[in-house]
């Protein structure tokens, strides 16, 4: 039997999970140019990622996105676990948006 708690969470988990999973699936076979751009953005914010090859980074990013999306879509994954995974993933993205020039509008809340 599905609990009321899960039923309340289901729309948000499905929406977020499908979006993140789709994004990861799209990055799986990124071309060299796309991989280079993704790697460049990420390594400018998180310099430790500069040690990775752009293609490898993109494959790892895709795998992370697919795992995050899948965790949200699987009803047997506890909400606290799915929430923690999504929080970590979105925190990394927020760091990327907040510190990468050109990723936000002038005068926005995160503008320098």
BALOBA-1460 file (C-alpha; in Angstrom, 3 decimals):
// residues 112
<rec num="1" residu="x" x="0.000" y="0.000" z="0.000"/>
<rec num="2" residu="x" x="1.256" y="3.478" z="-0.895"/>
<rec num="3" residu="x" x="1.457" y="5.839" z="2.053"/>
<rec num="4" residu="x" x="-0.164" y="9.261" z="2.068"/>
<rec num="5" residu="x" x="3.240" y="10.837" z="2.462"/>
<rec num="6" residu="x" x="4.479" y="9.229" z="-0.755"/>
<rec num="7" residu="x" x="1.325" y="10.237" z="-2.605"/>
<rec num="8" residu="x" x="1.874" y="13.866" z="-1.574"/>
<rec num="9" residu="x" x="5.509" y="13.750" z="-2.707"/>
<rec num="10" residu="x" x="4.868" y="11.893" z="-5.934"/>
<rec num="11" residu="x" x="4.055" y="14.836" z="-8.254"/>
<rec num="12" residu="x" x="7.155" y="16.799" z="-7.235"/>
<rec num="13" residu="x" x="9.382" y="13.726" z="-7.314"/>
<rec num="14" residu="x" x="8.145" y="12.696" z="-10.754"/>
<rec num="15" residu="x" x="8.499" y="16.194" z="-12.205"/>
<rec num="16" residu="x" x="11.990" y="16.793" z="-10.815"/>
<rec num="17" residu="x" x="13.141" y="13.225" z="-11.396"/>
<rec num="18" residu="x" x="11.991" y="13.130" z="-15.023"/>
<rec num="19" residu="x" x="13.629" y="16.489" z="-15.743"/>
<rec num="20" residu="x" x="16.986" y="15.546" z="-14.203"/>
<rec num="21" residu="x" x="16.949" y="12.046" z="-15.738"/>
<rec num="22" residu="x" x="16.187" y="13.502" z="-19.183"/>
<rec num="23" residu="x" x="19.035" y="15.993" z="-18.809"/>
<rec num="24" residu="x" x="21.453" y="13.182" z="-17.937"/>
<rec num="25" residu="x" x="20.292" y="11.030" z="-20.823"/>
<rec num="26" residu="x" x="20.893" y="13.937" z="-23.177"/>
<rec num="27" residu="x" x="24.484" y="14.339" z="-21.989"/>
<rec num="28" residu="x" x="25.387" y="10.654" z="-22.344"/>
<rec num="29" residu="x" x="26.575" y="10.987" z="-25.911"/>
<rec num="30" residu="x" x="27.608" y="14.626" z="-25.973"/>
<rec num="31" residu="x" x="29.930" y="15.590" z="-28.808"/>
<rec num="32" residu="x" x="33.449" y="16.883" z="-28.181"/>
<rec num="33" residu="x" x="32.420" y="20.543" z="-28.405"/>
<rec num="34" residu="x" x="29.577" y="20.162" z="-25.910"/>
<rec num="35" residu="x" x="31.755" y="18.137" z="-23.537"/>
<rec num="36" residu="x" x="34.435" y="20.818" z="-23.719"/>
<rec num="37" residu="x" x="31.976" y="23.599" z="-22.902"/>
<rec num="38" residu="x" x="30.433" y="21.710" z="-19.984"/>
<rec num="39" residu="x" x="33.860" y="20.833" z="-18.639"/>
<rec num="40" residu="x" x="35.075" y="24.408" z="-19.049"/>
<rec num="41" residu="x" x="32.146" y="25.859" z="-17.098"/>
<rec num="42" residu="x" x="32.456" y="23.318" z="-14.323"/>
<rec num="43" residu="x" x="36.243" y="23.474" z="-14.007"/>
<rec num="44" residu="x" x="36.207" y="27.277" z="-13.882"/>
<rec num="45" residu="x" x="33.998" y="27.043" z="-10.794"/>
<rec num="46" residu="x" x="35.404" y="23.829" z="-9.341"/>
<rec num="47" residu="x" x="39.125" y="23.772" z="-10.347"/>
<rec num="48" residu="x" x="39.622" y="20.195" z="-9.143"/>
<rec num="49" residu="x" x="37.495" y="19.085" z="-12.105"/>
<rec num="50" residu="x" x="40.124" y="20.480" z="-14.459"/>
<rec num="51" residu="x" x="42.163" y="17.317" z="-13.889"/>
<rec num="52" residu="x" x="39.507" y="15.245" z="-15.679"/>
<rec num="53" residu="x" x="39.288" y="14.794" z="-19.428"/>
<rec num="54" residu="x" x="36.256" y="16.681" z="-20.833"/>
<rec num="55" residu="x" x="34.619" y="13.514" z="-22.222"/>
<rec num="56" residu="x" x="35.102" y="11.628" z="-18.965"/>
<rec num="57" residu="x" x="33.732" y="14.563" z="-16.970"/>
<rec num="58" residu="x" x="30.654" y="14.709" z="-19.186"/>
<rec num="59" residu="x" x="30.050" y="10.964" z="-18.840"/>
<rec num="60" residu="x" x="30.355" y="11.262" z="-15.039"/>
<rec num="61" residu="x" x="28.018" y="14.265" z="-15.024"/>
<rec num="62" residu="x" x="25.486" y="12.359" z="-17.111"/>
<rec num="63" residu="x" x="25.721" y="9.367" z="-14.769"/>
<rec num="64" residu="x" x="25.234" y="11.631" z="-11.742"/>
<rec num="65" residu="x" x="22.199" y="13.270" z="-13.293"/>
<rec num="66" residu="x" x="20.698" y="9.922" z="-14.269"/>
<rec num="67" residu="x" x="21.280" y="8.519" z="-10.766"/>
<rec num="68" residu="x" x="19.721" y="11.618" z="-9.178"/>
<rec num="69" residu="x" x="16.699" y="11.432" z="-11.481"/>
<rec num="70" residu="x" x="16.297" y="7.712" z="-10.895"/>
<rec num="71" residu="x" x="16.485" y="8.142" z="-7.109"/>
<rec num="72" residu="x" x="13.655" y="10.652" z="-7.297"/>
<rec num="73" residu="x" x="11.549" y="8.447" z="-9.570"/>
<rec num="74" residu="x" x="11.877" y="5.261" z="-7.513"/>
<rec num="75" residu="x" x="9.136" y="5.254" z="-4.879"/>
<rec num="76" residu="x" x="11.034" y="2.813" z="-2.638"/>
<rec num="77" residu="x" x="13.903" y="5.309" z="-2.185"/>
<rec num="78" residu="x" x="13.133" y="7.098" z="1.098"/>
<rec num="79" residu="x" x="12.253" y="10.776" z="0.768"/>
<rec num="80" residu="x" x="15.152" y="11.790" z="3.005"/>
<rec num="81" residu="x" x="17.630" y="9.983" z="0.736"/>
<rec num="82" residu="x" x="16.111" y="11.327" z="-2.489"/>
<rec num="83" residu="x" x="16.018" y="14.797" z="-0.943"/>
<rec num="84" residu="x" x="19.653" y="14.602" z="0.135"/>
<rec num="85" residu="x" x="20.748" y="13.526" z="-3.349"/>
<rec num="86" residu="x" x="18.748" y="16.327" z="-4.960"/>
<rec num="87" residu="x" x="20.059" y="18.872" z="-2.445"/>
<rec num="88" residu="x" x="23.676" y="17.935" z="-3.193"/>
<rec num="89" residu="x" x="23.131" y="18.054" z="-6.932"/>
<rec num="90" residu="x" x="21.238" y="21.344" z="-6.890"/>
<rec num="91" residu="x" x="23.756" y="22.879" z="-4.477"/>
<rec num="92" residu="x" x="26.554" y="22.148" z="-6.933"/>
<rec num="93" residu="x" x="24.522" y="23.677" z="-9.761"/>
<rec num="94" residu="x" x="23.726" y="26.753" z="-7.700"/>
<rec num="95" residu="x" x="27.451" y="27.175" z="-6.995"/>
<rec num="96" residu="x" x="28.107" y="26.950" z="-10.716"/>
<rec num="97" residu="x" x="25.456" y="29.545" z="-11.567"/>
<rec num="98" residu="x" x="26.488" y="31.890" z="-8.772"/>
<rec num="99" residu="x" x="30.193" y="32.002" z="-9.625"/>
<rec num="100" residu="x" x="30.387" y="31.557" z="-13.397"/>
<rec num="101" residu="x" x="30.380" y="34.866" z="-15.302"/>
<rec num="102" residu="x" x="27.582" y="35.117" z="-17.837"/>
<rec num="103" residu="x" x="25.339" y="32.569" z="-16.121"/>
<rec num="104" residu="x" x="23.047" y="35.148" z="-14.520"/>
<rec num="105" residu="x" x="21.449" y="38.453" z="-15.385"/>
<rec num="106" residu="x" x="22.889" y="41.765" z="-14.315"/>
<rec num="107" residu="x" x="21.082" y="42.994" z="-11.189"/>
<rec num="108" residu="x" x="19.850" y="39.514" z="-10.215"/>
<rec num="109" residu="x" x="20.025" y="38.253" z="-6.672"/>
<rec num="110" residu="x" x="23.225" y="36.295" z="-7.384"/>
<rec num="111" residu="x" x="25.002" y="39.000" z="-9.405"/>
<rec num="112" residu="x" x="28.346" y="40.225" z="-8.108"/>
